[in-house]
Amino acid sequence: MITGGNTMINNDSRPSILESNLFYLFTAVIFLTLGAYSQSKDIYSGLLITEYIIILFPTIFYLKMRGYSLKKVLRLNKITLKQALILPIITIFSYPIGVFFNYLMIIVINLFGKINPTPIPTPESTQEMIIGLFVIAISAGICEEIMFRGFMMKAYEKNGTMYGIISSAILFGLFHFNIQNLLGPIFLGILFGYIVYKTNSIFSGIITHITNNSIALVVSVLVSKVNIDPEATSEIAASGVISDTAMMLIGAIGIGFIAIVSGVIVYFLLKLLPKGESDETVIDSDVEEEMLSIRPKTNIIAFLPIFVVLLLFGYMTYIYFIA
């Protein structure tokens, strides 16, 4: 740590895994208390409090207070027009894959617990749609990417790029504290992480995140407008011709097929996505091979905060889906 006048500069280029995990635990506790309370009063204002006051502001404040370079840690680098055009297309085709993973989890939950509806209301007017896009898509896309693909991923990359991408994605999934919405966010976290790494820009992650959440919001509106008689499906299950689980498995097969096709398209689109420039040199094929290496050298003590978060996640799962 070097101090010069009123400026504090940290010699380390990235936060440690221990401090990132402690920050993660602190943020999770505030989210489950202040965030949950504010969202229970009003979902949209509560989400804004969660995104900006609980997630974004503390992340930036902590990094600045510790003297880390926001540009380096958060990868505040510009992207090209070609990258900006390809990213939404990648997100569109990756959406069915995330849905498929969440659907698999719902099937498992249905066997042992209960399925709960999403707490986020479906927009019923143009005004509500605009508010929803700002809160759920834009705000979440900016704030969550800054914390997870910025702060968290950079810290975990100490043990290898792939380690950083996967670890930050798992933390991202857990932070939703909703087992129904766990596997999808983990998959998306890995995708966003790879995109941020390849383009070396947090703005790529923000674009893909905003696009994904916008799609989810639009899909929820479209689904709400489709007239599906719930009694019809219940009667089919009650007749004994086909069980609820069997119906869900049939649905999983259909969604799975779409996910596989989408996955192939996403793979080739990622190949077409131009690489970005790092702070020191252009990312080439040799550097990209670094993603295959995982160098876990962190003391297990550093992960105690994550263990506490896992306990909180387990408790929330039991309360809302099993008890």
C-alpha positions in Angstrom: 0.0 0.0 0.0 1.5 3.4 -1.0 0.0 6.7 0.1 0.8 9.9 -1.6 -0.9 13.0 -0.3 -4.7 12.2 -0.2 -4.4 9.4 -2.7 -4.1 5.8 -1.7 -2.8 3.3 -4.3 -2.9 -0.5 -3.7 0.2 -2.3 -5.1 -2.0 -5.4 -5.7 -3.7 -5.4 -9.0 -6.7 -7.4 -7.7 -8.6 -7.9 -4.4 -7.8 -11.1 -2.5 -10.2 -14.0 -2.5 -10.6 -13.6 1.3 -11.7 -10.0 1.1 -14.0 -10.6 -1.8 -15.7 -13.5 0.1 -16.0 -11.3 3.2 -17.6 -8.6 1.1 -19.9 -11.2 -0.5 -21.0 -12.4 2.9 -21.6 -8.8 4.1 -23.6 -8.0 1.0 -25.6 -11.2 1.2 -26.6 -10.4 4.8 -27.7 -6.9 3.9 -29.6 -8.2 0.9 -31.5 -10.8 3.0 -32.4 -8.1 5.6 -32.7 -4.6 4.2 -33.2 -5.8 0.6 -35.9 -8.3 1.5 -37.7 -5.8 3.8 -37.6 -3.0 1.1 -38.8 -5.4 -1.6 -41.7 -6.6 0.6 -42.9 -3.0 0.9 -42.7 -2.3 -2.8 -41.0 -4.7 -5.2 -39.7 -2.1 -7.7 -38.3 0.5 -5.2 -37.0 -2.5 -3.2 -35.1 -3.8 -6.2 -33.6 -0.4 -6.9 -32.5 -0.2 -3.3 -31.0 -3.7 -3.7 -29.2 -3.0 -6.9 -27.8 0.5 -6.2 -27.5 0.8 -2.4 -26.7 -2.8 -1.5 -24.8 -4.0 -4.5 -23.3 -1.2 -6.7 -22.4 1.6 -4.3 -20.7 -0.7 -1.7 -18.7 -2.4 -4.5 -17.3 0.8 -5.9 -16.8 2.4 -2.5 -14.9 -0.6 -1.2 -12.6 -0.8 -4.3 -11.9 2.9 -4.1 -11.3 2.8 -0.4 -8.8 0.0 -0.8 -7.0 1.8 -3.5 -7.7 -0.6 -6.4 -7.9 0.7 -9.9 -11.5 0.6 -11.0 -10.4 0.5 -14.6 -8.3 -2.7 -14.1 -10.5 -4.5 -11.6 -13.8 -3.8 -13.3 -12.3 -4.0 -16.9 -13.7 -0.5 -17.8 -12.5 -0.9 -21.4 -14.4 0.1 -24.6 -15.9 -2.5 -26.9 -16.1 -2.4 -30.7 -19.2 -2.0 -32.8 -18.9 -5.6 -34.0 -18.8 -6.9 -30.5 -21.8 -4.8 -29.5 -23.8 -6.2 -32.4 -22.9 -9.9 -31.7 -23.5 -9.8 -28.0 -27.3 -9.5 -28.0 -27.6 -12.3 -30.6 -25.5 -14.5 -28.4 -27.8 -13.7 -25.5 -31.0 -14.4 -27.5 -29.8 -17.9 -28.3 -28.4 -18.6 -24.9 -31.7 -17.8 -23.2 -33.3 -21.2 -23.9 -30.3 -22.9 -22.3 -30.7 -21.0 -19.1 -34.5 -21.8 -19.1 -33.7 -25.5 -19.6 -31.3 -25.6 -16.6 -33.9 -23.8 -14.4 -36.6 -26.2 -15.6 -34.5 -29.2 -14.6 -34.2 -27.8 -11.1 -38.0 -27.2 -10.9 -38.6 -30.9 -11.8 -36.4 -31.9 -8.9 -38.0 -29.4 -6.5 -41.4 -30.7 -7.6 -40.5 -34.2 -6.4 -39.4 -33.1 -2.9 -41.0 -29.7 -2.2 -43.2 -27.0 -3.7 -42.9 -24.6 -6.6 -43.3 -21.0 -5.8 -44.3 -18.2 -8.2 -41.9 -15.5 -9.0 -42.2 -12.5 -6.7 -41.7 -10.1 -9.6 -45.1 -8.9 -11.1 -45.7 -9.2 -14.8 -46.1 -5.8 -16.5 -49.6 -5.1 -17.6 -49.2 -1.7 -19.2 -46.6 0.2 -21.3 -45.7 2.2 -18.2 -45.1 -0.9 -16.1 -43.1 -2.4 -18.9 -40.8 0.7 -19.1 -40.4 0.6 -15.3 -39.7 -3.1 -15.4 -37.1 -2.8 -18.1 -35.3 0.0 -16.1 -35.4 -1.9 -12.8 -35.1 -5.5 -13.8 -33.0 -5.3 -17.0 -30.9 -2.1 -17.0 -30.3 -1.6 -13.2 -29.7 -5.3 -12.5 -27.5 -5.6 -15.6 -25.2 -2.8 -14.6 -25.0 -3.3 -10.8 -24.7 -7.1 -10.7 -22.1 -7.2 -13.5 -20.0 -4.6 -11.6 -20.0 -6.8 -8.5 -19.8 -10.3 -10.0 -18.0 -10.1 -13.3 -16.0 -7.1 -12.0 -15.0 -7.5 -8.3 -15.7 -11.2 -7.7 -14.3 -12.6 -10.9 -11.2 -10.5 -10.8 -10.4 -11.7 -7.2 -10.9 -15.4 -8.1 -8.9 -15.1 -11.3 -5.9 -15.3 -8.9 -6.3 -19.0 -9.1 -6.8 -19.1 -12.9 -9.1 -17.5 -15.4 -11.5 -20.5 -15.6 -11.5 -20.7 -11.8 -12.5 -17.1 -11.7 -15.3 -17.4 -14.3 -16.8 -20.5 -12.7 -16.4 -19.4 -9.1 -18.0 -16.0 -9.7 -20.8 -17.6 -11.6 -21.6 -19.9 -8.7 -21.6 -17.0 -6.3 -23.9 -15.2 -8.7 -26.3 -18.1 -8.8 -26.3 -18.4 -5.0 -26.9 -14.7 -4.5 -30.4 -15.0 -5.9 -31.2 -17.1 -2.8 -33.8 -19.0 -4.9 -33.1 -22.6 -5.7 -35.7 -22.5 -8.5 -33.5 -19.8 -10.1 -30.1 -21.3 -9.4 -28.8 -23.3 -12.3 -29.9 -20.8 -15.0 -28.0 -17.9 -13.4 -24.9 -20.1 -12.9 -24.9 -21.0 -16.6 -25.4 -17.3 -17.5 -22.7 -16.3 -15.1 -20.3 -18.6 -16.8 -21.3 -17.3 -20.2 -21.1 -13.6 -19.1 -17.8 -14.3 -17.5 -16.3 -15.8 -20.6 -17.6 -12.9 -22.7 -16.2 -10.3 -20.3 -12.8 -12.2 -20.3 -12.6 -12.5 -24.0 -13.6 -8.9 -24.8 -11.8 -7.7 -21.6 -14.7 -5.3 -21.0 -17.3 -5.2 -18.3 -19.5 -3.4 -20.8 -19.9 -6.7 -22.7 -21.3 -8.4 -19.6 -23.6 -5.5 -19.0 -25.0 -5.7 -22.5 -25.6 -9.4 -22.3 -27.1 -9.2 -18.9 -29.5 -6.4 -19.8 -30.5 -8.3 -23.0 -31.2 -11.5 -21.1 -33.3 -9.8 -18.4 -35.2 -7.9 -21.1 -36.0 -11.1 -22.9 -37.2 -12.7 -19.6 -39.5 -9.8 -19.0 -40.9 -9.8 -22.5 -41.4 -13.6 -22.4 -43.2 -13.3 -19.0 -45.6 -10.8 -20.6 -46.2 -13.0 -23.7 -46.8 -16.1 -21.5 -49.3 -14.2 -19.4 -51.3 -13.4 -22.5 -51.5 -17.0 -23.6 -54.8 -18.5 -22.3 -53.9 -21.8 -20.7 -56.6 -23.5 -18.7 -54.8 -24.8 -15.5 -57.8 -27.1 -14.8 -57.2 -28.9 -18.1 -53.6 -29.9 -17.1 -54.8 -30.8 -13.6 -57.5 -33.1 -15.0 -55.0 -34.9 -17.2 -52.7 -35.5 -14.2 -55.6 -36.5 -12.0 -56.9 -39.0 -14.6 -53.8 -41.1 -14.1 -53.1 -41.1 -17.8 -49.9 -39.1 -17.2 -48.4 -37.7 -14.0 -47.3 -34.2 -13.3 -43.7 -35.4 -13.2 -44.1 -37.2 -16.6 -45.6 -34.0 -18.1 -42.7 -32.0 -16.8 -40.2 -34.5 -18.2 -41.9 -34.3 -21.6 -41.6 -30.5 -21.4 -37.9 -30.9 -20.5 -37.3 -33.0 -23.5 -38.7 -30.3 -25.8 -36.9 -27.5 -24.1 -33.7 -29.6 -24.0 -33.8 -30.1 -27.7 -34.2 -26.3 -28.3 -31.4 -25.7 -25.8 -29.0 -28.1 -27.6 -29.6 -26.4 -31.0 -29.2 -23.0 -29.3 -26.0 -24.2 -27.6 -24.5 -25.1 -31.0 -25.3 -21.7 -32.4 -24.0 -19.9 -29.3 -20.7 -21.9 -29.6 -20.1 -20.6 -33.1 -21.2 -17.1 -32.2 -18.7 -17.0 -29.4 -16.0 -18.0 -31.9 -17.0 -15.1 -34.1 -16.9 -12.7 -31.1 -13.8 -10.5 -31.6 -11.2 -10.6 -28.8 -10.5 -7.5 -26.8 -7.2 -6.0 -25.8 -5.9 -6.5 -22.3 -4.2 -3.8 -20.3 -0.9 -5.0 -21.5 -1.3 -6.9 -24.7 -3.7 -8.3 -27.2 -5.4 -11.5 -26.1 -4.1 -14.2 -28.4 -4.6 -18.0 -28.6 -1.8 -18.7 -26.2 -3.3 -16.4 -23.5 -6.7 -17.9 -24.1 -5.3 -21.4 -23.2 -4.8 -19.9 -19.7 -8.5 -20.5 -19.3 -7.9 -24.2 -19.1 -5.6 -23.8 -16.0 -6.9 -23.8 -12.5 -4.4 -23.1 -9.7 -6.2 -23.4 -6.4 -3.7 -22.0 -3.9 -6.1 -20.2 -1.6 -6.2 -21.2 2.1 -9.5 -22.8 3.1 -10.0 -20.2 5.7 -10.8 -17.7 2.9 -13.9 -19.7 2.1 -15.5 -19.6 5.5 -17.7 -16.7 4.5 -19.0 -18.7 1.5 -19.8 -21.6 3.9 -21.9 -19.2 5.9 -23.7 -18.0 2.7 -24.4 -21.7 1.8 -26.0 -22.2 5.2 -28.2 -19.1 4.6 -29.0 -20.4 1.2 -30.0 -23.8 2.6 -32.1 -22.2 5.3 -33.9 -20.0 2.7 -34.5 -23.1 0.5 -36.0 -25.1 3.4 -38.3 -22.2 4.5 -39.7 -21.4 1.1 -39.6 -24.6 -0.8 -39.7 -27.5 1.7 -41.3 -26.5 5.0 
